[in-house]
Amino acid sequence: MVFEIIPAVDMRGGKCVQLVQGVPGSEIVSLDDPLAVALEWVSKGAKTLHLVDLDGAIEGKRKNAPIIEKIVRTCREKGVSIQAGGGIRSFEDAASLLELGVSRVILGTAALQNPELVKQLSRTFGSSRVNVALDAKNGKILIKGWTEECAQTPVEMGRKFEELGAGSLLFTNVDTEGLMQGVNPVPTKELVESVSIPVIASGGVSSLADIKTLKKTGAAGVVVGSALYTGRFTFEEATEVALGD
């Protein structure tokens, strides 16, 4: 299995941004044209892009939907896979993205509040097109744009969603997200070893060494944002590490 480097194209207010700990107003990157950014990653060799509507995740209103649609249509023609999330609250929201051509939808708050949605989508579109995002801080799941904490752990919820039909999981360690201080591989490894579906890692990657560390957990890939945008390393360098021993 190839360990994949997945560039993040997070959108807020129509711009491509990178936030610290998901906090609005903490932008360390703000670029005016998310489509141009997406195409730049594709030109460098990205096979999958990670699109998130942060307005949708934080406010529940998918304000960046037209931009996401434009990116999906453009990149699909180039054979690039898209995983997209942020503010998907209903079957209709998810279905519209999947019918548009998104490879897999990322369900966060909606999956945790309505687990049957995962089953419904996987039965309709296939498990491979349903990804559940498990965002955790201090070992507990967060929802609603990381503003509310739940009692469950990532391992508990990962097993549950695998049973319900999720084809993959996206695990974000919010303790390290956006801080550019490195990764803690332990929670990712625990989750990988608890389920049989692919786990994509996210949160805190700041060096090529972090990519090596996460690859060793058995994760299927890693979403990288701030480190790429601030030049800690290039996409090409990250890919080289991902393909190495």
C-alpha distance (Angstrom), angle and dihedral (degrees) to the residues before:
residue distance angle dihedral
M1 . . .
V2 3.80 . .
F3 3.80 114.9 .
E4 3.80 103.4 -131.4
I5 3.80 129.7 -144.7
I6 3.81 107.7 -145.8
P7 3.83 117.1 -169.4
A8 3.80 115.2 -141.8
V9 3.79 120.3 -129.7
D10 3.81 102.5 -172.2
M11 3.78 116.1 -178.1
R12 3.77 132.2 -155.8
G13 3.80 125.4 164.6
G14 3.79 90.9 -6.1
K15 3.80 94.0 -56.4
C16 3.79 133.2 104.8
V17 3.81 105.7 -114.2
Q18 3.77 142.6 170.4
L19 3.80 116.5 -148.1
V20 3.80 131.1 -163.6
Q21 3.81 109.7 -117.4
G22 3.81 89.1 -16.8
V23 3.82 91.9 -72.4
P24 3.84 114.5 150.8
G25 3.79 110.5 -122.0
S26 3.81 93.9 28.8
E27 3.81 94.4 99.1
I28 3.79 114.1 157.5
V29 3.81 89.9 173.8
S30 3.81 127.9 34.1
L31 3.80 120.2 171.1
D32 3.80 124.0 177.5
D33 3.81 101.4 -140.5
P34 3.83 116.9 49.6
L35 3.82 92.0 179.0
A36 3.80 91.5 56.5
V37 3.81 89.1 47.9
A38 3.80 91.6 51.0
L39 3.80 91.8 49.1
E40 3.79 90.2 49.2
W41 3.83 90.3 58.5
V42 3.79 90.4 46.9
S43 3.80 90.6 51.7
K44 3.80 88.5 54.4
G45 3.79 91.2 54.7
A46 3.82 106.0 -90.7
K47 3.81 110.4 159.6
T48 3.83 94.6 -173.6
L49 3.81 131.6 33.1
H50 3.80 127.5 -159.4
L51 3.81 111.5 -142.2
V52 3.78 121.3 -172.2
D53 3.78 128.3 -180.0
L54 3.80 99.2 -148.2
D55 3.80 91.9 -174.0
G56 3.78 86.6 57.5
A57 3.80 93.5 47.3
I58 3.80 94.6 47.3
E59 3.82 102.8 33.4
G60 3.81 102.1 19.8
K61 3.82 91.4 -120.6
R62 3.79 115.0 113.8
K63 3.79 95.3 -143.0
N64 3.80 94.3 160.3
A65 3.82 95.6 54.0
P66 3.84 94.2 112.8
I67 3.82 91.1 54.3
I68 3.80 92.1 46.9
E69 3.81 89.1 50.5
K70 3.80 90.6 52.4
I71 3.82 92.2 49.0
V72 3.81 92.6 47.5
R73 3.80 93.6 49.7
T74 3.81 93.0 46.8
C75 3.80 97.4 43.9
R76 3.80 95.5 41.8
E77 3.81 88.0 63.7
K78 3.80 87.3 57.4
G79 3.80 93.6 52.1
V80 3.80 94.1 -109.1
S81 3.81 120.4 147.7
I82 3.79 118.3 -131.1
Q83 3.78 127.4 -156.2
A84 3.78 111.0 -169.4
G85 3.78 136.4 -175.5
G86 3.77 145.5 146.2
G87 3.79 122.7 114.3
I88 3.80 97.1 8.4
R89 3.79 99.0 150.9
S90 3.81 104.4 156.8
F91 3.79 145.5 35.2
E92 3.82 87.9 -106.2
D93 3.82 92.4 54.1
A94 3.80 91.5 51.4
A95 3.80 94.7 41.6
S96 3.80 92.4 52.6
L97 3.82 90.7 55.4
L98 3.81 94.1 44.9
E99 3.80 91.6 48.3
L100 3.80 88.8 48.9
G101 3.79 89.3 59.1
V102 3.80 106.0 -94.1
S103 3.82 107.2 152.5
R104 3.79 93.6 -141.7
V105 3.76 135.4 -1.5
I106 3.78 120.3 -134.9
L107 3.79 113.2 -136.9
G108 3.79 118.7 -166.1
T109 3.78 121.6 149.9
A110 3.82 92.4 14.5
A111 3.81 92.9 56.0
L112 3.78 93.3 48.7
Q113 3.79 93.6 46.7
N114 3.80 95.2 40.4
P115 3.84 110.8 22.8
E116 3.81 91.0 174.6
L117 3.81 87.3 70.4
V118 3.81 88.8 69.7
K119 3.80 91.3 53.1
Q120 3.80 92.1 46.1
L121 3.80 94.1 50.2
S122 3.79 95.3 44.1
R123 3.81 91.1 51.0
T124 3.79 91.9 48.7
F125 3.80 101.8 40.1
G126 3.82 104.4 15.7
S127 3.80 130.5 -96.9
S128 3.80 94.2 -93.8
R129 3.82 89.7 67.1
V130 3.81 95.4 53.7
N131 3.79 120.4 80.2
V132 3.80 123.8 175.4
A133 3.79 118.8 -150.9
L134 3.77 115.3 -141.1
D135 3.79 109.4 -168.8
A136 3.79 114.4 -175.4
K137 3.77 138.6 -174.9
N138 3.79 122.6 -176.7
G139 3.80 87.4 -3.4
K140 3.82 94.8 -58.1
I141 3.81 129.7 109.0
L142 3.82 118.5 -107.4
I143 3.81 126.6 -155.0
K144 3.83 139.7 -178.9
G145 3.77 96.6 47.1
W146 3.83 91.3 -40.2
T147 3.79 92.7 -59.6
E148 3.82 98.4 114.5
E149 3.80 130.0 49.8
C150 3.81 124.4 -144.3
A151 3.79 128.5 -156.0
Q152 3.80 95.0 -122.4
T153 3.80 127.3 94.6
P154 3.82 125.5 -132.6
V155 3.81 91.7 -110.8
E156 3.82 92.6 53.3
M157 3.77 93.0 48.4
G158 3.80 94.6 40.4
R159 3.80 91.2 57.9
K160 3.79 91.3 45.4
F161 3.79 94.7 51.5
E162 3.79 92.5 45.5
E163 3.81 87.8 56.8
L164 3.81 90.3 48.4
G165 3.79 91.7 55.1
A166 3.81 108.4 -93.0
G167 3.79 109.4 155.2
S168 3.79 95.9 -155.5
L169 3.80 142.8 1.8
L170 3.78 131.6 -133.7
F171 3.79 110.5 -150.6
T172 3.79 118.4 -164.3
N173 3.77 119.1 -173.6
V174 3.80 99.7 -150.0
D175 3.81 90.3 -171.8
T176 3.81 87.5 74.2
E177 3.83 102.9 23.0
G178 3.79 115.1 128.5
L179 3.80 94.8 -8.1
M180 3.81 94.3 104.1
Q181 3.80 90.0 -142.9
G182 3.78 99.5 118.3
V183 3.78 136.7 -93.6
N184 3.78 136.2 -70.5
P185 3.82 104.4 -143.1
V186 3.82 96.6 -171.3
P187 3.84 100.4 86.8
T188 3.81 91.3 42.7
K189 3.81 91.5 51.2
E190 3.81 91.4 47.4
L191 3.79 90.9 53.9
V192 3.82 94.2 44.5
E193 3.79 90.2 52.8
S194 3.81 92.6 47.9
V195 3.81 98.4 56.6
S196 3.78 137.1 41.9
I197 3.81 97.1 -143.2
P198 3.83 122.4 87.4
V199 3.80 118.2 -82.8
I200 3.80 119.6 -153.9
A201 3.80 113.2 -156.3
S202 3.79 126.7 -140.0
G203 3.78 139.6 170.2
G204 3.77 135.2 68.8
V205 3.79 104.0 16.0
S206 3.79 105.9 157.0
S207 3.81 104.6 150.7
L208 3.78 143.3 27.7
A209 3.80 87.3 -106.3
D210 3.82 88.3 62.3
I211 3.80 89.6 56.4
K212 3.81 90.5 52.1
T213 3.81 89.6 48.7
L214 3.79 93.8 51.8
K215 3.79 92.6 44.6
K216 3.82 88.3 58.3
T217 3.82 90.6 57.9
G218 3.80 89.8 69.3
A219 3.81 93.7 -112.1
A220 3.80 116.1 154.4
G221 3.78 94.0 -130.3
V222 3.77 146.0 -35.5
V223 3.79 134.4 -111.4
V224 3.79 109.8 -135.5
G225 3.79 124.7 -167.2
S226 3.79 125.8 145.5
A227 3.81 96.2 30.4
L228 3.81 91.2 58.0
Y229 3.79 94.7 42.6
T230 3.80 94.4 49.0
G231 3.80 94.4 45.4
R232 3.80 100.4 -112.3
F233 3.80 84.8 141.8
T234 3.79 137.4 -19.9
F235 3.79 127.9 -103.2
E236 3.80 88.5 -115.0
E237 3.81 92.0 54.1
A238 3.80 91.1 48.0
T239 3.80 91.4 50.4
E240 3.79 91.2 50.3
V241 3.80 90.3 54.1
A242 3.80 91.6 45.4
L243 3.81 91.2 54.2
G244 3.80 93.9 45.5
D245 3.79 128.2 93.8
